[in-house]
Amino acid sequence: MKKAILLLYLSFIMPSLVSAQSAIEIQTLGTGEPILFLPGFATPGEIWEETSLQLPDHQSLLVTYAGFGDVAPVDFPWYEKVKTDLIHYISSENLQNLTLVGHSMGGNLAIDLAAEFPERVKKVMIVDALACMREMMMPGVLAEALGYESPYNDQLLAMDKAAQNSYLSQMSQGMISDPVDQQQVQQWMEIADRKTFVYGYVDLLKLDSRPLLPEIKVPVMILVADQPFGSKALINMEKQYEGLKNKEFALAKESKHYIMLDQPEWFMSQLKSFLSK
């Protein structure tokens, strides 16, 4: 009911337009200086709707990636197609004074776009995104060693409904605190295109955004969840973003990976403060 009321309210106060490329779909809400909201892996753009409602002076551009939400899947390599379509969208729409807000994988895309458009992007907020996830999860493993075809991926592709529900339930519990929010994110993952979910994650593991960091001169705010690593989470992030010059960090206490769900008031305070600087 809360979700239905929110969407009805949005439809009255904020004009909405959905545009699509082959690998992305973008919902436009409101008017003003644009903010491109980039969700994390397997999460549709609707996760940013409540955030957009609290930014009436900005145009919110909510991205959903191919294979997630109700956007049709595309061929692989998936991440490169998403990035290419985002670059095309920013160019074709002639977006200026653009702020990028990226959660998780969306943070990697924000880095790509900030490096691609130094004259168009004015600020970047990264929400609990590692510049190179592979280094933390699989230290010493080269990107070239990772492929789509593997026994583990075959197992994921072959999962029945019960096994998938158990797998995704554990995953969502590890990333989100509130059971209601866990269920919502799990539902988004359940309806995702299975092949995109499995092979797209390989694309994500291959990413290393660190070589691009010295190219980015605009202000960057990096929000860091303190769960499950506590203060060590901030130390890890500082190491990941050593190459970034114009940066600041903020630690979200008692928050798991989905900071905007676990600590929504704190998140909005950080975002509004960053936008006003």
C-alpha positions in Angstrom: 0.0 0.0 0.0 2.8 2.4 0.9 4.4 1.7 -2.5 1.2 2.3 -4.4 0.6 5.6 -2.6 4.2 6.7 -3.3 3.8 6.0 -7.0 0.5 7.7 -7.2 1.9 10.8 -5.5 4.9 10.8 -7.9 2.6 10.7 -10.9 0.9 13.9 -9.8 3.9 16.0 -8.7 6.6 14.9 -11.0 6.4 14.4 -14.8 7.6 11.0 -15.8 9.1 9.7 -19.0 10.7 6.4 -19.8 13.3 6.1 -22.5 15.2 3.1 -23.5 18.3 2.0 -25.3 19.0 -1.7 -26.0 20.8 -2.3 -22.7 19.2 0.3 -20.4 15.8 1.9 -19.6 15.7 5.3 -17.9 12.7 6.7 -16.1 12.8 10.5 -15.8 11.1 12.2 -12.8 11.0 16.0 -12.1 12.9 18.9 -13.5 16.1 20.8 -12.6 19.8 19.8 -12.7 20.0 16.1 -13.5 21.0 13.3 -11.2 21.7 10.0 -12.9 20.9 7.2 -10.3 22.7 4.0 -11.1 21.5 1.0 -9.0 23.5 -2.0 -8.0 23.6 -5.4 -9.7 20.1 -7.1 -10.2 18.4 -4.0 -8.8 16.0 -2.0 -10.9 15.8 1.8 -11.0 12.7 1.9 -8.9 14.9 1.5 -5.8 15.7 5.2 -6.2 12.0 6.4 -6.4 11.7 7.4 -2.7 15.0 9.2 -2.9 13.8 11.1 -6.0 10.7 12.2 -4.2 12.8 14.1 -1.7 14.7 16.0 -4.4 12.0 18.1 -6.0 14.5 20.6 -7.4 16.4 18.1 -9.5 15.6 15.9 -12.5 16.0 12.3 -11.4 17.1 9.8 -14.1 16.5 6.3 -12.8 18.4 3.6 -14.7 17.4 -0.1 -15.0 19.8 -2.4 -16.7 19.0 -5.1 -19.3 17.9 -8.4 -17.8 16.6 -6.7 -14.6 13.2 -5.3 -13.8 11.1 -5.5 -16.9 14.0 -4.7 -19.3 14.8 -7.5 -21.9 18.2 -9.1 -21.7 21.0 -8.4 -24.1 24.0 -10.5 -25.4 27.3 -10.6 -23.6 29.6 -8.9 -22.6 26.7 -7.4 -20.7 28.5 -4.7 -18.6 30.2 -3.1 -21.7 26.8 -2.9 -23.4 25.3 -1.1 -20.4 28.2 1.3 -20.2 28.1 2.0 -23.9 24.4 2.8 -23.8 24.8 5.1 -20.8 27.5 7.0 -22.7 25.2 7.3 -25.7 22.3 8.5 -23.5 24.3 11.2 -21.8 25.6 12.4 -25.2 22.3 12.2 -27.1 20.4 14.0 -24.3 23.2 16.6 -24.0 23.2 16.3 -20.2 25.2 19.0 -18.4 26.0 19.7 -14.8 25.3 16.0 -14.1 25.6 14.4 -10.7 26.1 10.7 -10.6 24.9 8.5 -7.7 25.9 4.9 -8.0 25.3 2.0 -5.6 27.5 -1.0 -5.7 28.1 -1.8 -9.4 26.5 1.5 -10.2 29.5 3.1 -8.5 31.8 1.4 -11.1 29.6 2.8 -13.8 29.7 6.2 -12.2 33.5 6.1 -12.3 33.4 5.1 -16.0 31.0 8.0 -16.9 32.9 10.6 -14.8 36.1 9.6 -16.7 34.3 9.7 -20.0 32.6 13.1 -19.5 34.9 15.3 -17.4 33.1 18.5 -18.7 29.6 17.2 -18.1 29.8 15.5 -14.7 30.0 17.9 -11.8 29.8 15.5 -8.8 29.9 11.8 -8.0 28.4 9.9 -5.0 29.5 6.3 -4.7 27.4 4.2 -2.3 29.4 1.2 -0.9 31.0 0.2 -4.2 34.5 -1.4 -4.5 36.7 -0.1 -7.3 37.8 -3.7 -7.8 35.6 -6.3 -6.1 37.8 -9.1 -7.4 40.7 -7.9 -5.3 38.7 -8.2 -2.1 36.8 -11.4 -2.9 39.4 -13.3 -5.0 42.9 -11.8 -4.2 45.5 -12.7 -6.7 43.0 -13.9 -9.3 43.4 -12.2 -12.7 40.4 -11.1 -14.7 41.5 -13.3 -17.6 41.0 -16.4 -15.4 37.3 -15.7 -15.1 34.9 -17.1 -17.7 31.2 -17.5 -18.2 31.4 -21.2 -18.5 32.3 -22.9 -15.1 30.8 -25.7 -12.9 29.7 -23.1 -10.4 27.8 -21.0 -13.0 26.3 -24.2 -14.5 25.0 -25.0 -11.0 23.5 -21.5 -10.6 21.8 -21.7 -14.1 20.3 -25.1 -13.3 18.9 -24.3 -9.8 15.3 -25.1 -9.3 12.9 -22.6 -7.6 13.4 -23.9 -4.1 17.2 -23.8 -4.4 17.2 -20.4 -5.9 14.9 -19.0 -3.2 17.3 -20.3 -0.5 20.3 -18.9 -2.3 18.8 -15.5 -2.8 17.4 -15.3 0.7 20.9 -15.8 2.1 22.3 -13.2 -0.2 19.7 -10.6 0.6 20.1 -11.2 4.4 23.8 -10.5 4.0 23.2 -7.2 2.3 20.1 -5.7 4.0 19.0 -5.5 7.6 15.2 -5.1 7.5 13.2 -8.3 6.6 10.8 -6.3 4.4 13.6 -4.7 2.4 15.3 -8.1 2.2 12.1 -9.6 0.7 11.8 -6.7 -1.9 15.4 -7.0 -3.1 15.1 -10.8 -3.2 12.0 -10.5 -5.4 13.9 -8.2 -7.8 16.6 -10.8 -8.0 14.1 -13.6 -8.5 12.6 -12.0 -11.6 16.0 -11.1 -13.1 16.9 -12.9 -16.3 18.8 -16.0 -14.9 21.6 -15.9 -17.5 22.2 -12.1 -17.0 22.3 -12.7 -13.2 24.9 -15.4 -13.5 27.1 -14.2 -16.4 26.6 -10.5 -15.7 28.2 -11.2 -12.3 31.3 -12.5 -14.0 31.5 -9.2 -15.9 31.3 -7.4 -12.5 34.1 -9.6 -11.0 36.3 -8.7 -14.0 36.0 -5.0 -13.4 38.9 -2.9 -12.1 38.0 0.8 -12.0 41.2 1.9 -10.3 43.2 2.9 -13.4 40.5 5.5 -14.2 40.6 7.1 -10.8 43.4 9.6 -11.5 41.4 11.0 -14.4 38.5 12.1 -12.2 38.9 15.6 -10.9 35.4 16.4 -9.7 34.3 16.0 -6.0 33.5 12.4 -5.1 31.7 11.3 -2.0 32.1 7.7 -0.9 29.6 6.2 1.5 30.8 3.1 3.3 28.6 0.5 5.1 30.2 -0.6 8.4 28.7 -4.1 8.4 30.0 -6.7 8.6 33.6 -5.4 8.8 33.2 -2.4 11.2 35.9 0.2 11.0 38.0 -2.0 8.7 35.4 -1.3 6.0 36.6 2.3 5.8 40.2 1.2 5.7 39.5 -1.2 2.8 37.7 1.6 0.9 40.4 4.1 1.4 42.9 1.6 -0.1 40.6 0.9 -3.0 40.3 4.6 -3.9 43.9 5.7 -3.3 44.1 7.0 -6.9 41.2 9.4 -6.4 42.3 12.9 -5.4 39.2 14.9 -4.7 37.4 12.6 -2.4 35.8 12.3 1.0 34.4 9.3 2.9 31.5 8.8 5.3 30.9 5.7 7.3 27.3 4.5 7.6 27.1 2.9 11.1 24.9 -0.1 11.7 24.3 -0.4 7.9 24.8 -3.3 5.5 25.5 -2.9 1.8 22.1 -1.3 0.8 22.8 1.9 2.8 19.8 3.8 1.3 17.5 1.0 2.7 19.3 0.4 6.0 19.9 4.1 6.9 17.6 6.1 4.7 17.6 9.3 6.8 21.3 9.3 7.1 21.7 8.6 3.4 19.4 11.5 2.4 21.2 13.8 4.8 24.5 12.9 3.2 23.2 13.2 -0.4 21.5 16.6 0.2 24.6 18.0 1.9 26.8 16.8 -0.9 24.4 18.3 -3.6 24.4 21.7 -1.8 28.2 22.1 -1.6 
